[in-house]
Amino acid sequence: MPPGEYDLGGQTVVVKEGDPARRVDGTIAGATSRLDTCVANVVASGISLDEAIAAVTSVPARALGQASLGHLRPGAAADFVLLEADELCTQQTWIRGTKVFDRERLTVRD
C-alpha cells in the first residue's frame, strides 16, 4: 500500500515511504516490503524459484487449512500473480479469475 493511514485489525497503522508500518504509538505493526520483492530476494540468495513460490502460496494456504488457495486447479479460488520472468516483479494480479492489476496498462480495480 502507498504511504498513508490504514485500519489493521481495528488499529490505525501509519505507512511512511521506506519505513515499516507503525501503530500510532510508534511500535512496529509489520513490514511494508512487497511480496514480489521478497520472492526475488530469496531467489537471488540461492533458493529455487519453485521453493520460493511454494513458500508464499501453497505452504501458508495449507498451514491455514485453506484448500481453495495456494494452487491453480479446478475448484480453486483462481487468485494469482503473474511475475516478470527475470526480475520477478508483478505484471498482473487476478482475483477470483478477474484481472485487477495490469502493470502494462497501470490499472487497478477496486
TALIN-V888230 format. One record per residue. N is the residue number from 1. RES is the residue in one letter. SS is DSSP state (~ for helix, > for strand, _ for the rest). PSI is psi in radians with two decimals (none if undefined). NEAR is the number of other C-alpha atoms within 8 Angstrom. Layout:
N;RES;SS;PSI;NEAR  N;RES;SS;PSI;NEAR
//
This chain:
1;M;_;2.58;4  2;P;_;2.91;6  3;P;_;2.51;8  4;G;>;-3.00;7  5;E;>;2.41;8  6;Y;>;2.75;8  7;D;>;2.17;8  8;L;>;1.75;7  9;G;_;0.64;4  10;G;_;0.04;5  11;Q;>;2.48;7  12;T;>;2.27;10  13;V;>;2.33;13  14;V;>;2.23;12  15;V;>;2.17;15  16;K;_;2.55;10  17;E;_;2.22;6  18;G;_;0.12;4  19;D;_;2.67;7  20;P;_;2.75;11  21;A;>;2.42;13  22;R;>;2.54;13  23;R;>;2.92;12  24;V;_;-0.46;8  25;D;_;0.01;5  26;G;_;-0.21;6  27;T;_;2.58;7  28;I;>;2.27;8  29;A;>;-0.18;9  30;G;>;3.01;7  31;A;_;2.77;6  32;T;_;0.23;9  33;S;_;2.46;6  34;R;_;2.51;6  35;L;~;-0.64;6  36;D;~;-0.62;10  37;T;~;-0.72;10  38;C;~;-0.76;9  39;V;~;-0.83;12  40;A;~;-0.68;11  41;N;~;-0.77;8  42;V;~;-0.58;10  43;V;~;-0.75;11  44;A;~;-0.45;7  45;S;_;-0.03;6  46;G;_;-0.13;6  47;I;_;2.46;9  48;S;_;2.67;7  49;L;~;-0.71;8  50;D;~;-0.78;6  51;E;~;-0.71;8  52;A;~;-0.76;12  53;I;~;-0.74;9  54;A;~;-0.65;10  55;A;~;-0.42;9  56;V;~;0.09;8  57;T;_;-1.50;11  58;S;~;-0.63;11  59;V;~;-0.94;10  60;P;~;-0.58;10  61;A;~;-0.79;12  62;R;~;-0.73;10  63;A;~;-0.56;7  64;L;_;-0.01;6  65;G;_;0.52;6  66;Q;_;1.53;8  67;A;_;-0.40;8  68;S;_;0.03;8  69;L;_;2.80;11  70;G;_;0.07;12  71;H;_;2.85;8  72;L;_;1.79;7  73;R;_;2.82;6  74;P;_;2.31;4  75;G;_;-0.18;5  76;A;_;2.98;10  77;A;_;-0.32;10  78;A;_;0.66;10  79;D;_;2.22;10  80;F;>;2.86;7  81;V;>;2.30;9  82;L;>;2.10;8  83;L;>;2.55;10  84;E;_;2.44;9  85;A;_;-0.72;5  86;D;_;-0.87;4  87;E;_;-0.12;6  88;L;_;0.54;11  89;C;_;2.63;9  90;T;>;2.23;11  91;Q;>;-0.73;12  92;Q;>;2.64;12  93;T;>;2.34;13  94;W;>;2.35;13  95;I;>;2.20;11  96;R;_;0.66;7  97;G;_;0.08;8  98;T;>;2.24;6  99;K;>;2.16;9  100;V;>;-0.18;12  101;F;>;2.39;12  102;D;>;1.91;12  103;R;_;-0.67;9  104;E;_;-0.68;5  105;R;_;-0.11;5  106;L;_;0.90;7  107;T;>;2.54;8  108;V;>;2.28;7  109;R;_;2.38;5  110;D;_;none;3
//
